[in-house]
Structures are given as C-alpha cells and as structure tokens.
Amino acid sequence: MKQNDKLSTQQDIQLMEILALEQIILDGHMPSMEQLFVVPAEIRMKSPLLLRAECENGLLDGRLLETQQLLEAALKGFAAQADEASMLAMMGMLGLLYEQVGDRQESQPLLALLWQEWSRTPEYCSGFVPWALARAIANGSLKPGELEAAGAEELFQEAAERFRQERKPLWAGFVLLDRLLFNPDRLQSNDPDWQLWLNWLNRHLGEQPYGKALCEVLMSPHPSIEAYEALPLRYSYLCKAILMDVGEETVPSSLAGDIEVQFYASSSKIKRLLDSDNIEEAAHLLEMLKRYHKRVSTPGTVRVLLMLQKNYAALTGQSSLKVETIATPMPASSADKETRQNQKEAPPSAVHAHTGFPAEKWQVKLINGIRFITANDTIVEPVWKRRKAGELLVYLLLQPNYKSNREEVVERVFGEGEPSKRSNQLYVTLHDLRHSLKELGMSEDLVYAKRGLIGIEEHHFTSVDAETYLTLSRVGDQLWMDDREAACRLYEEAMPLYGQLGKELPHADWLERVKEQLLDRQTVMLKRLAVYDMEIHNEVRAEQRLTDWISLRPDQEDAYETLIRHCLNLGRRSEAIGWYRRLEKMCLEERGIEPLEEIRLLIWK
C-alpha cells in the first residue's frame, strides 16, 4: 500500500512538472533543455507542447536531423488534437528547417500550402509561417511569381509582428537577427521601425534564455565576442561569419547539414586558399560554393560569392564577366546571346549523322523558339507529334530543379476535365516527349515520373535560357538596394536574353501568365537601368533606356513622363513636346482619353 502511495506521489509530481512546463510555453517563454530533460523522453513524446519547445531549441542550435523527427511527431500530436494554429506553426518550423538544409523536394509542396494559408488566413498563422516563406523567396524554393510581390524583407517583418502578437519576444528577436544576417547592410539604416523594435525587445526579453546576448547583438554597434558566443550554436557561428567576417573552416558536427553554415565555412577556406595561391583547390571549392548558393541564397551570400569569383578571376587572369555570378549554371554572357554571329543551324539529318547529342550536357533555349545546343554548338529543333509534349517540356524546365508534383502538372498543362482522361493525356504526352527527345539523341531516362513527381534530370543541361534570365534578374533585385552597380551588371546580362517564351505554344494559358511576369521583369530592369544611368549622369545611355522602355511598353504613361522630364532637365523642350504628342496620340487611340493633367503641365506650366 505504501509503495502504491509512493508511486502515485511520484506521478503527481511528474504531472505537476509537465503542467508547469506547458504553462511556461503557453506564456510565450522557452524552457531550457535542462528543464525539459527532467521529464522522461517517453512522456515528452506524448506532449505536443513539450515537443514543440524541444523543436524550437533544436532549430536554434542547428540539431536538424533530430529536430525534423521531433517536428513530425509534434505535428501528428497537434493534428490529433485538431489544433490547426499549432499545426501551422509546426509546418512553418518544418519549412524553415527544410530551407536550412536545402531540401527543396520536401519544402516546395509544404511551402506552397503555407503560402495559401498565409494568403487566406494570416491571423491563424504563427510567425514561423512568414519566416519560412521569407527564406523560401530568397532560396527560390517556390515557383516564379508566387511571392515576388511580397518580398522577403516584408515577410521577415510580418513574422516578427506575428511573434509580438503571440507574446513571444524571444522569437521576434531571433527573426530580427535572422533578418540582419539575411542582409546586414540594409536593415539598420533603412528601416525606420528598427529602433522601435529594439526598444520593445529590450523591455520584453528580460531574463529569457539568450535574451541578454540577443539584445546586445541587435542593439550594440560593436557587440562583444562573448555576446556572439552566448547565442545558440547556429546563430553564434553565422553572426561571427557574417557580422564579424570571422568564419571558421571547421563547423560543429551538429551543423553539418546546415547549407548556409557550410557556405560560409567553405568561403572562409576559399579565402585562405586564394591568399596562398592554391588556385586548383580553390576552384574546386568555388564550384561547391555555387552549389550551396543555389540552395540557400541571401544578399549576403551573393556578395561573398561575387567577391570570391572576382578574386579568383584576378588571380587566374580571367575576365570577371565570364565568372559565374550565381549558383545556377550559366554560360559566359557572350556565349549565351540570342544571336550567335558565327553559327549556322544544322538540319536534323546532319545532327543524326553526328550521332546526335553528346551524352553529358546541353544548352536549352525556350525563348524565341525551342531548341537544343550541343557541346560543339550545333543547334537542333525538336519536332513534336503533339503540341502538349512541347508544352510539358517548357513547363517542367521552368520549375525549380525541373520537376513538379503530378497533380499540379495535370492541372496546369492539361486544364479542366475528367480526371481519368487528363491522367491518360499525361501518360501519352510523357511518351511523346520521351520519343521526341530520343529522336534528337537524348536518353529515354531524361524524363521521369516517380513518387508523384514529373520531372527532367537536371544534370543533363548546362543552362536553360529562361532560368538564366530569371536568376540574373532576381539576384540583381536582391543587390539593387545595396549595390546598384553590381545589380545593373546582372541586369545587363539578363536583358539580351528576353524574348517570346515558347512561341510555338500560342494557346497555353499558364504560359501567358509567365510571359506577363517576364515582361514585367524586363520593364523593371529597363527602368532601374535608366535610373542608374541618370544617377551617374550618363545621359545618352539613360535616354536609350527610356526609349527602349517605351518601345517595350508603349501603353505605360510613366515611361513617357520619365522621358519628358529627362528631356526638360537637359533643356531639350522641343523633344519633350514631341514625346508628349506621341503620348497624347496613344492615349486618344488606345483609351479615348487625354494624358494625365500633371504630365501636360510639365510642358505648359
């Protein structure tokens, strides 16, 4: 009897400890690992709240494999409780983890779902949801156009605000720290709310774990090395590597799967190799660095990669323009122009006589006609038995890693209709696509359908022009606020690639949306190049940019207005009047209205 009473007392004590820990979590605080480990593992696994706390700690410290398993268990636990808000929080943490390890196959469907939930009901989403989406934008894990309007910076801000509303100042602080690491040059000087955030954090972090160190790193212009060391392991490493430029070449084993950490560790090693003129090993590591950057990218990693490539080019005597500026494989800009001056297209028979494509790599052109380019610069164009085969090829090559889930392929490429018929269409189209590519000398295994995914093996291609165009413009966008000269160099490389995407496919609705996105990108690049040329007083080139803008978008009044202002600033009033007359004619013919009064007043005020 006494033994039973003793057992009952122990269980009651344990229950009280669990309830106390769960209350700490519900109050927005993070219990220490020592407090959590007082509770036996088999009991922690039965409490989704305790699992969540353990996951949060693991995410901060970088224990990624262990944390992934715990997150999946916690997600099941909250699902059993029908706790939708907590489920979304776990999914956000899981998405953030996938972004840290560069696992896009797992992250893409999850992040697409999170984006839907964030767009539909942001009030039910934890701060982890916009945080994961912010990182996904930079890493290119979501499809073109899904998140461009929102922007990573805005979503970092949204994540911090959500954590503030949830009374979780510690996580708001770590979001702001992650945002600082994401782009350290921009945040403090360009965010008017930064000081307000710091004041709020200073009042609320108090005695929370990591609170003191976090406050010092965020608030002090020169934090102490002790403050960095007091942060969780992952953030301690990244802060020293990014904010102090003291990256360690060897990283703790628990951070081995963290791609961003590995990027900075490799970059530190490359700097040392270049300093010691060890060119061969540096070149090998630089290729690895590009692969890391393809999976996890920030404005900070862009700058590091550009700097290392520039230093490598200087040591090897290469032109800096021929050094890759991003992780996505790209040809040298001169070799990737739309028009090849010294190249003639060969008929299919000539290609077949030459045994078709070499087994290793090809370039793919989707803009201004679908065609493939061999290693010896022979150009061939595929012949489609069914138009849908060409449409499926273009769709897949526009997706991250050239693959998409089966349901999305069916919905986008084959539209509405009876599911069984659309599935049959997909099967037939895959057969036609494989056959058409085989006729060109490619492997039958190039196109695959497995585990719910439809895709094309990406290692067969050195570049896809549309992908190169998008990547150059996106990296330029990341650099625009901080380094306009570097951004404009990338825009200059991207702009000649622009043209009609998939011109053989005039009736694909999904493709029309992509074409509109490319048109908007080209417009933005022209506008920014014009702005930059005016800033450096290159008036002739600025005027050419503005006229190109009008040629591209003759219906945009702000293009005419910018050019009219430019002419007036140079004292060329007659030319400004001429451009106003063209604008007036366009407005009357296309819209039946006069130009805006404010534009007219520029001329006759």
C-alpha positions as CSV (number, residue, x, y, z in Angstrom):
1,M,0.0,0.0,0.0
2,K,2.8,2.4,0.9
3,Q,4.6,1.5,-2.3
4,N,1.5,2.3,-4.3
5,D,1.1,5.6,-2.5
6,K,4.8,6.5,-3.2
7,L,4.3,5.7,-6.9
8,S,1.2,7.8,-7.0
9,T,3.0,10.7,-5.4
10,Q,5.8,10.5,-8.0
11,Q,3.3,10.5,-10.8
12,D,1.6,13.5,-9.3
13,I,4.9,15.4,-9.0
14,Q,5.8,14.5,-12.6
15,L,2.4,15.6,-13.7
16,M,2.8,18.9,-11.9
17,E,6.2,19.4,-13.6
18,I,4.7,18.8,-17.0
19,L,1.9,21.2,-16.4
20,A,4.3,23.8,-15.1
21,L,6.5,23.5,-18.2
22,E,3.4,23.6,-20.5
23,Q,2.3,26.8,-18.8
24,I,5.7,28.3,-19.4
25,I,5.4,27.6,-23.1
26,L,1.8,28.9,-23.2
27,D,3.0,32.1,-21.6
28,G,5.4,32.6,-24.5
29,H,8.6,31.6,-22.8
30,M,11.1,29.0,-23.8
31,P,12.1,26.4,-21.1
32,S,15.7,25.4,-21.0
33,M,16.7,22.0,-22.2
34,E,17.7,21.1,-18.6
35,Q,14.1,21.8,-17.6
36,L,12.7,19.7,-20.5
37,F,15.0,16.8,-19.9
38,V,13.7,16.4,-16.3
39,V,10.7,14.9,-18.0
40,P,11.5,11.4,-19.4
41,A,11.6,11.2,-23.2
42,E,8.7,8.8,-23.5
43,I,6.5,11.3,-21.7
44,R,7.8,14.3,-23.6
45,M,6.8,12.5,-26.8
46,K,3.2,12.4,-25.6
47,S,3.0,16.1,-25.0
48,P,2.9,18.2,-28.3
49,L,3.7,21.3,-26.3
50,L,6.8,19.9,-24.8
51,L,7.8,18.5,-28.2
52,R,7.3,22.0,-29.7
53,A,9.7,23.5,-27.1
54,E,12.3,20.9,-27.8
55,C,11.9,21.5,-31.5
56,E,12.3,25.3,-31.0
57,N,15.5,24.7,-29.1
58,G,16.8,22.3,-31.7
59,L,16.0,24.7,-34.6
60,L,18.1,27.4,-32.9
61,D,21.0,25.2,-32.1
62,G,21.1,23.5,-35.5
63,R,20.3,20.0,-34.5
64,L,18.4,19.5,-37.7
65,L,18.0,15.7,-38.2
66,E,16.9,15.2,-34.6
67,T,14.6,18.2,-34.8
68,Q,13.0,17.1,-38.0
69,Q,11.9,13.9,-36.4
70,L,10.5,15.7,-33.4
71,L,8.7,18.2,-35.6
72,E,6.9,15.4,-37.5
73,A,5.9,13.8,-34.2
74,A,4.6,17.1,-32.8
75,L,2.7,17.8,-36.0
76,K,0.9,14.5,-35.6
77,G,0.2,15.3,-32.0
78,F,-1.4,18.6,-32.8
79,A,-3.3,17.1,-35.7
80,A,-4.8,14.5,-33.2
81,Q,-6.0,17.5,-31.1
82,A,-7.3,19.3,-34.2
83,D,-5.2,22.3,-33.2
84,E,-4.9,24.0,-36.6
85,A,-2.9,27.0,-35.4
86,S,-0.3,24.8,-33.8
87,M,-0.2,22.6,-36.8
88,L,0.6,25.6,-39.0
89,A,3.3,26.6,-36.5
90,M,4.9,23.2,-36.7
91,M,4.7,23.2,-40.5
92,G,6.3,26.7,-40.6
93,M,9.2,25.4,-38.4
94,L,9.5,22.3,-40.7
95,G,9.6,24.6,-43.8
96,L,12.3,26.7,-42.1
97,L,14.3,23.6,-41.4
98,Y,13.9,22.3,-45.0
99,E,15.2,25.7,-46.2
100,Q,18.2,25.5,-43.9
101,V,19.2,22.1,-45.3
102,G,18.3,22.9,-48.9
103,D,15.8,20.1,-49.2
104,R,13.6,21.6,-51.9
105,Q,11.8,18.3,-52.8
106,E,10.3,18.3,-49.3
107,S,9.9,22.0,-48.9
108,Q,8.1,23.0,-52.1
109,P,4.7,21.3,-51.5
110,L,4.8,22.3,-47.8
111,L,5.7,26.0,-48.6
112,A,3.1,26.2,-51.3
113,L,0.5,25.1,-48.7
114,L,1.8,27.6,-46.2
115,W,1.6,30.4,-48.7
116,Q,-2.0,29.5,-49.4
117,E,-2.8,29.6,-45.7
118,W,-0.9,32.8,-45.2
119,S,-2.7,34.5,-48.1
120,R,-6.1,33.2,-46.9
121,T,-6.0,33.5,-43.1
122,P,-2.8,35.1,-41.9
123,E,-4.4,35.7,-38.5
124,Y,-4.2,31.9,-37.8
125,C,-0.6,31.6,-38.8
126,S,2.3,31.6,-36.4
127,G,5.3,33.8,-37.0
128,F,7.1,30.7,-38.2
129,V,4.9,30.7,-41.4
130,P,6.0,34.1,-42.9
131,W,9.5,33.4,-41.6
132,A,9.8,30.2,-43.6
133,L,8.2,32.0,-46.6
134,A,10.7,34.8,-46.3
135,R,13.6,32.4,-46.6
136,A,11.9,30.5,-49.4
137,I,11.7,33.6,-51.6
138,A,15.5,34.2,-51.4
139,N,16.2,30.5,-52.0
140,G,14.0,30.2,-55.0
141,S,12.1,27.3,-53.5
142,L,8.7,28.5,-54.7
143,K,7.6,28.9,-58.3
144,P,8.2,32.2,-60.2
145,G,5.7,34.9,-59.4
146,E,4.2,33.3,-56.3
147,L,5.9,35.5,-53.7
148,E,7.7,38.2,-55.6
149,A,5.2,40.9,-54.8
150,A,5.5,40.3,-51.1
151,G,9.3,40.2,-50.8
152,A,11.5,38.6,-48.2
153,E,12.0,41.8,-46.2
154,E,8.3,42.3,-45.8
155,L,7.7,38.8,-44.6
156,F,10.5,39.0,-42.1
157,Q,8.7,42.0,-40.7
158,E,5.4,40.1,-40.7
159,A,7.0,37.2,-38.9
160,A,8.3,39.5,-36.1
161,E,4.9,41.2,-35.8
162,R,3.1,37.8,-35.6
163,F,5.5,36.8,-32.7
164,R,4.9,40.1,-31.0
165,Q,1.1,39.4,-31.2
166,E,1.7,35.9,-29.8
167,R,3.7,37.4,-26.9
168,K,6.9,35.6,-27.9
169,P,9.5,38.3,-27.8
170,L,12.4,35.8,-27.9
171,W,11.3,34.5,-31.3
172,A,10.6,38.1,-32.5
173,G,14.2,38.8,-31.6
174,F,15.6,35.8,-33.5
175,V,13.5,36.7,-36.6
176,L,15.1,40.2,-36.5
177,L,18.5,38.6,-36.0
178,D,17.9,36.3,-39.0
179,R,16.8,39.4,-41.0
180,L,20.0,41.1,-40.0
181,L,22.1,38.1,-41.1
182,F,20.0,37.9,-44.3
183,N,21.0,41.4,-45.3
184,P,23.3,43.1,-42.8
185,D,23.9,46.2,-44.9
186,R,20.4,47.3,-45.3
187,L,18.5,46.8,-42.1
188,Q,19.6,49.4,-39.6
189,S,20.0,52.3,-42.0
190,N,16.8,51.8,-44.0
191,D,14.2,50.5,-41.5
192,P,12.5,53.4,-39.7
193,D,10.9,50.9,-37.3
194,W,14.3,49.3,-36.3
195,Q,14.8,51.4,-33.2
196,L,11.2,50.9,-32.1
197,W,11.7,47.1,-32.4
198,L,14.8,47.3,-30.3
199,N,13.1,49.3,-27.6
200,W,10.3,46.8,-27.4
201,L,12.7,43.8,-27.3
202,N,14.7,45.5,-24.5
203,R,11.6,45.8,-22.4
204,H,10.3,42.2,-23.0
205,L,13.3,39.9,-23.4
206,G,14.2,40.2,-19.7
207,E,15.6,37.1,-18.3
208,Q,14.6,34.8,-21.1
209,P,17.2,32.3,-22.4
210,Y,19.6,34.1,-24.8
211,G,17.8,37.3,-24.1
212,K,20.8,39.3,-22.9
213,A,23.1,38.2,-25.7
214,L,20.4,38.8,-28.3
215,C,19.8,42.3,-27.1
216,E,23.5,43.2,-27.2
217,V,23.9,41.7,-30.7
218,L,20.9,43.6,-32.1
219,M,21.4,46.9,-30.2
220,S,25.1,47.4,-29.9
221,P,27.0,48.7,-32.9
222,H,30.0,46.6,-31.8
223,P,28.8,43.6,-29.9
224,S,31.4,41.7,-27.8
225,I,32.6,38.3,-28.9
226,E,31.1,37.0,-25.6
227,A,27.7,38.1,-26.8
228,Y,28.1,36.1,-30.0
229,E,29.3,33.1,-28.1
230,A,26.3,33.2,-25.8
231,L,23.9,32.8,-28.7
232,P,22.6,29.3,-29.8
233,L,25.2,27.4,-31.7
234,R,23.9,28.1,-35.2
235,Y,23.4,31.8,-34.7
236,S,26.7,32.1,-32.9
237,Y,28.5,30.7,-36.0
238,L,26.6,32.8,-38.5
239,C,26.9,36.0,-36.5
240,K,30.7,35.7,-36.4
241,A,30.9,34.7,-40.0
242,I,28.6,37.4,-41.4
243,L,28.8,40.3,-38.9
244,M,32.5,39.9,-37.9
245,D,33.8,38.2,-41.1
246,V,35.4,35.5,-38.9
247,G,34.1,32.3,-40.5
248,E,35.6,29.1,-39.1
249,E,36.5,26.5,-41.7
250,T,35.5,23.6,-39.4
251,V,32.0,23.6,-38.1
252,P,30.4,21.5,-35.3
253,S,29.1,18.2,-36.4
254,S,25.5,19.2,-35.5
255,L,25.7,21.9,-38.1
256,A,27.0,19.7,-40.9
257,G,23.6,19.6,-42.6
258,D,23.1,23.4,-42.5
259,I,23.8,24.7,-46.0
260,E,24.1,28.3,-45.0
261,V,26.7,27.4,-42.4
262,Q,28.5,25.2,-44.9
263,F,28.5,28.1,-47.4
264,Y,30.4,30.4,-45.0
265,A,32.7,27.7,-43.8
266,S,33.7,27.0,-47.5
267,S,34.0,30.7,-48.3
268,S,36.5,31.1,-45.4
269,K,38.5,28.2,-46.7
270,I,38.5,29.6,-50.3
271,K,39.8,33.0,-49.0
272,R,42.7,31.2,-47.3
273,L,43.4,29.1,-50.5
274,L,43.4,32.2,-52.7
275,D,45.6,34.1,-50.3
276,S,48.1,31.2,-50.6
277,D,47.7,31.0,-54.4
278,N,46.3,27.5,-54.2
279,I,44.2,28.0,-57.3
280,E,43.3,24.4,-58.1
281,E,41.8,23.6,-54.8
282,A,40.1,27.0,-54.6
283,A,38.5,26.4,-58.0
284,H,37.1,23.0,-56.8
285,L,35.7,24.6,-53.6
286,L,34.3,27.5,-55.6
287,E,32.2,25.1,-57.6
288,M,30.9,23.6,-54.4
289,L,30.2,27.0,-53.0
290,K,28.0,27.7,-56.1
291,R,26.0,24.6,-55.4
292,Y,25.5,25.7,-51.8
293,H,24.4,29.1,-53.0
294,K,21.9,27.6,-55.4
295,R,20.0,26.0,-52.4
296,V,20.4,28.8,-49.8
297,S,20.9,32.4,-51.0
298,T,20.7,35.8,-49.4
299,P,22.1,39.2,-50.4
300,G,25.0,38.4,-48.1
301,T,25.9,35.1,-49.8
302,V,25.5,36.9,-53.2
303,R,28.1,39.5,-52.2
304,V,30.5,36.8,-50.8
305,L,30.2,34.7,-54.0
306,L,30.8,37.8,-56.3
307,M,33.8,38.8,-54.2
308,L,35.4,35.4,-54.3
309,Q,34.8,35.0,-58.0
310,K,36.3,38.4,-58.7
311,N,39.4,37.5,-56.6
312,Y,39.7,34.1,-58.4
313,A,39.4,35.8,-61.8
314,A,42.1,38.3,-60.9
315,L,44.5,35.5,-59.9
316,T,43.8,33.4,-62.9
317,G,43.7,36.3,-65.4
318,Q,40.1,35.6,-66.5
319,S,37.6,38.3,-67.4
320,S,35.3,38.9,-64.4
321,L,32.4,39.0,-66.8
322,K,33.0,35.3,-67.6
323,V,32.9,34.2,-64.0
324,E,29.6,32.9,-62.8
325,T,27.8,35.3,-60.6
326,I,25.2,32.9,-59.2
327,A,24.9,29.3,-58.4
328,T,22.7,28.3,-61.3
329,P,24.9,27.0,-64.1
330,M,25.2,29.7,-66.7
331,P,27.4,30.1,-69.8
332,A,29.5,33.1,-70.3
333,S,27.4,36.1,-71.3
334,S,28.9,36.3,-74.8
335,A,28.2,32.7,-75.5
336,D,24.6,32.9,-74.3
337,K,23.3,35.7,-76.6
338,E,20.2,35.0,-78.6
339,T,22.0,35.6,-81.9
340,R,25.2,33.6,-82.5
341,Q,27.1,35.5,-85.1
342,N,29.3,32.7,-86.4
343,Q,26.8,29.8,-86.0
344,K,24.5,28.2,-88.6
345,E,21.7,25.8,-87.8
346,A,22.2,22.3,-89.0
347,P,19.4,20.2,-90.3
348,P,18.3,17.2,-88.3
349,S,20.0,14.8,-90.7
350,A,23.4,16.4,-90.0
351,V,22.9,16.0,-86.3
352,H,21.9,12.4,-86.7
353,A,25.0,11.8,-88.8
354,H,27.0,13.2,-86.0
355,T,25.4,10.7,-83.6
356,G,23.1,13.3,-82.0
357,F,23.9,15.0,-78.6
358,P,26.9,14.1,-76.6
359,A,26.0,12.2,-73.5
360,E,27.0,14.8,-71.0
361,K,25.5,18.3,-71.3
362,W,23.3,20.5,-73.5
363,Q,22.1,24.1,-73.5
364,V,18.3,24.6,-73.8
365,K,16.7,27.6,-75.4
366,L,13.0,28.3,-74.7
367,I,12.9,32.0,-75.7
368,N,12.3,32.8,-79.4
369,G,11.9,29.1,-80.3
370,I,12.5,25.8,-78.5
371,R,15.9,24.4,-79.5
372,F,18.9,22.5,-78.1
373,I,22.5,23.3,-78.5
374,T,25.2,20.6,-78.4
375,A,28.7,20.9,-77.0
376,N,30.0,21.6,-80.5
377,D,27.5,24.5,-80.9
378,T,25.2,22.5,-83.3
379,I,21.6,23.7,-83.0
380,V,18.6,21.4,-83.4
381,E,14.9,21.9,-83.0
382,P,12.6,19.2,-81.7
383,V,9.6,18.0,-83.8
384,W,6.5,17.4,-81.7
385,K,3.9,14.8,-82.5
386,R,1.6,16.5,-80.1
387,R,1.8,20.2,-79.1
388,K,1.3,19.2,-75.4
389,A,4.7,17.4,-75.4
390,G,6.4,20.8,-76.1
391,E,4.2,22.5,-73.5
392,L,5.1,19.9,-70.9
393,L,8.8,20.3,-71.6
394,V,8.6,24.1,-71.2
395,Y,6.5,23.8,-68.1
396,L,9.0,21.4,-66.4
397,L,12.1,23.4,-67.4
398,L,10.5,26.5,-65.7
399,Q,10.1,24.7,-62.4
400,P,12.7,24.6,-59.6
401,N,15.0,21.6,-60.3
402,Y,12.9,20.9,-63.4
403,K,10.2,19.0,-61.6
404,S,6.7,19.4,-60.2
405,N,4.2,17.2,-58.5
406,R,1.9,15.2,-60.7
407,E,-1.4,16.9,-59.7
408,E,0.0,20.3,-60.5
409,V,1.3,19.2,-63.9
410,V,-2.1,17.8,-64.8
411,E,-3.9,20.9,-63.6
412,R,-1.6,23.5,-65.3
413,V,-0.8,21.7,-68.5
414,F,-4.0,19.8,-69.2
415,G,-6.6,22.1,-67.7
416,E,-10.0,21.1,-66.6
417,G,-11.7,17.9,-67.5
418,E,-12.4,14.4,-66.3
419,P,-9.5,13.2,-64.1
420,S,-9.1,9.8,-65.8
421,K,-8.9,11.5,-69.2
422,R,-6.4,14.0,-68.0
423,S,-4.2,11.3,-66.5
424,N,-4.3,9.4,-69.7
425,Q,-3.3,12.6,-71.6
426,L,-0.3,13.0,-69.2
427,Y,0.7,9.4,-69.9
428,V,0.5,9.8,-73.7
429,T,2.3,13.2,-73.6
430,L,5.2,11.8,-71.5
431,H,5.6,9.0,-74.1
432,D,5.6,11.6,-76.9
433,L,8.1,13.8,-75.1
434,R,10.5,11.0,-74.5
435,H,10.2,9.9,-78.1
436,S,10.8,13.4,-79.5
437,L,13.9,13.8,-77.3
438,K,15.2,10.4,-78.2
439,E,15.0,11.3,-81.8
440,L,17.5,14.0,-81.1
441,G,19.9,11.5,-79.4
442,M,18.9,12.0,-75.8
443,S,18.4,9.3,-73.2
444,E,15.0,7.8,-72.6
445,D,15.5,8.3,-68.9
446,L,15.8,12.0,-69.2
447,V,12.1,12.5,-68.4
448,Y,10.8,10.6,-65.4
449,A,7.6,10.1,-63.5
450,K,8.1,8.6,-60.0
451,R,6.8,9.0,-56.4
452,G,4.2,11.5,-57.5
453,L,6.7,13.7,-59.3
454,I,7.1,14.5,-63.0
455,G,10.5,15.9,-63.9
456,I,13.6,16.1,-66.2
457,E,17.0,15.1,-65.0
458,E,18.7,18.5,-64.4
459,H,22.3,17.3,-64.7
460,H,21.9,16.8,-68.5
461,F,21.8,20.6,-69.1
462,T,24.4,23.3,-68.6
463,S,21.8,26.0,-68.8
464,V,18.2,26.9,-69.7
465,D,18.0,30.5,-71.0
466,A,14.7,31.3,-69.3
467,E,16.1,30.1,-66.0
468,T,19.3,32.1,-66.5
469,Y,17.2,35.2,-67.3
470,L,15.1,34.8,-64.1
471,T,18.1,34.1,-61.9
472,L,20.1,37.0,-63.1
473,S,17.2,39.4,-62.7
474,R,16.3,38.1,-59.2
475,V,19.9,38.4,-57.9
476,G,20.0,41.9,-59.4
477,D,16.8,42.7,-57.5
478,Q,18.5,41.5,-54.3
479,L,21.5,43.7,-54.9
480,W,19.6,46.8,-56.1
481,M,19.2,48.5,-52.7
482,D,22.8,47.9,-51.6
483,D,24.9,47.8,-54.7
484,R,23.3,49.3,-57.8
485,E,26.4,48.9,-59.9
486,A,26.5,45.2,-59.3
487,A,22.8,44.9,-59.8
488,C,23.0,46.7,-63.2
489,R,25.8,44.4,-64.4
490,L,23.4,41.5,-63.8
491,Y,20.5,43.3,-65.5
492,E,22.8,44.0,-68.5
493,E,23.5,40.3,-68.8
494,A,19.8,39.3,-68.4
495,M,18.2,41.8,-70.8
496,P,19.5,40.4,-74.1
497,L,18.0,37.0,-73.2
498,Y,14.5,38.4,-73.2
499,G,12.1,37.4,-76.0
500,Q,8.9,35.5,-76.7
501,L,8.8,32.4,-74.4
502,G,7.6,29.2,-76.1
503,K,6.5,31.0,-79.3
504,E,5.4,27.6,-80.7
505,L,2.8,27.3,-77.9
506,P,0.3,30.1,-78.5
507,H,-2.7,28.7,-76.6
508,A,-1.2,27.7,-73.2
509,D,-3.0,29.8,-70.5
510,W,-0.4,29.2,-67.8
511,L,2.4,30.2,-70.2
512,E,0.7,33.5,-70.8
513,R,1.0,34.3,-67.1
514,V,4.7,33.5,-67.2
515,K,5.1,35.7,-70.3
516,E,3.5,38.6,-68.4
517,Q,5.8,38.1,-65.5
518,L,8.9,38.2,-67.8
519,L,7.5,41.3,-69.5
520,D,7.2,43.0,-66.1
521,R,10.7,41.9,-65.2
522,Q,12.2,43.3,-68.4
523,T,10.3,46.6,-67.7
524,V,11.6,46.9,-64.2
525,M,15.2,46.2,-65.3
526,L,14.9,48.9,-68.0
527,K,13.5,51.4,-65.5
528,R,16.3,50.7,-63.0
529,L,19.0,50.9,-65.6
530,A,17.6,54.2,-66.7
531,V,17.6,55.5,-63.1
532,Y,21.2,54.3,-62.6
533,D,22.4,55.9,-65.8
534,M,20.8,59.2,-64.8
535,E,22.4,59.0,-61.3
536,I,25.9,58.6,-62.9
537,H,25.0,61.3,-65.5
538,N,25.3,59.0,-68.5
539,E,22.5,61.0,-70.3
540,V,22.8,59.3,-73.7
541,R,22.5,55.8,-72.3
542,A,19.7,56.8,-70.0
543,E,17.7,58.2,-72.9
544,Q,18.2,55.0,-74.8
545,R,16.9,53.0,-71.8
546,L,13.8,55.2,-71.7
547,T,13.1,54.9,-75.4
548,D,13.5,51.1,-75.1
549,W,11.1,51.2,-72.2
550,I,8.5,53.0,-74.4
551,S,9.1,50.5,-77.2
552,L,8.6,47.6,-74.9
553,R,5.5,49.1,-73.1
554,P,4.0,51.8,-75.3
555,D,0.9,51.9,-73.2
556,Q,2.7,53.0,-69.9
557,E,2.3,56.7,-69.3
558,D,5.0,56.8,-66.7
559,A,7.6,55.8,-69.4
560,Y,6.7,58.9,-71.4
561,E,6.6,61.1,-68.3
562,T,10.1,60.0,-67.2
563,L,11.5,60.6,-70.7
564,I,9.7,64.0,-70.9
565,R,11.2,65.0,-67.6
566,H,14.6,63.8,-68.7
567,C,14.5,65.9,-71.9
568,L,13.3,69.0,-70.0
569,N,16.1,68.6,-67.4
570,L,18.6,68.7,-70.4
571,G,16.9,71.8,-71.8
572,R,15.5,70.0,-74.8
573,R,12.0,71.3,-74.7
574,S,11.1,70.6,-78.3
575,E,11.9,66.9,-77.9
576,A,9.9,66.8,-74.7
577,I,6.9,68.2,-76.7
578,G,7.4,65.6,-79.4
579,W,7.2,62.8,-76.8
580,Y,4.2,64.4,-75.3
581,R,2.4,64.4,-78.7
582,R,3.2,60.7,-79.0
583,L,1.7,60.1,-75.6
584,E,-1.3,62.1,-76.4
585,K,-1.9,60.1,-79.6
586,M,-1.5,56.8,-77.8
587,C,-4.0,57.8,-75.1
588,L,-6.6,59.0,-77.6
589,E,-6.3,56.0,-79.9
590,E,-6.0,53.3,-77.2
591,R,-8.2,54.7,-74.4
592,G,-10.1,57.6,-75.8
593,I,-8.9,60.0,-73.1
594,E,-6.3,62.7,-72.7
595,P,-3.0,62.1,-70.9
596,L,-2.8,62.9,-67.2
597,E,-3.0,66.6,-66.4
598,E,0.2,66.6,-64.4
599,I,2.1,65.4,-67.5
600,R,0.6,68.1,-69.7
601,L,1.6,70.7,-67.1
602,L,5.2,69.6,-67.3
603,I,5.3,71.1,-70.8
604,W,2.9,74.1,-70.4
605,K,3.1,75.1,-66.8
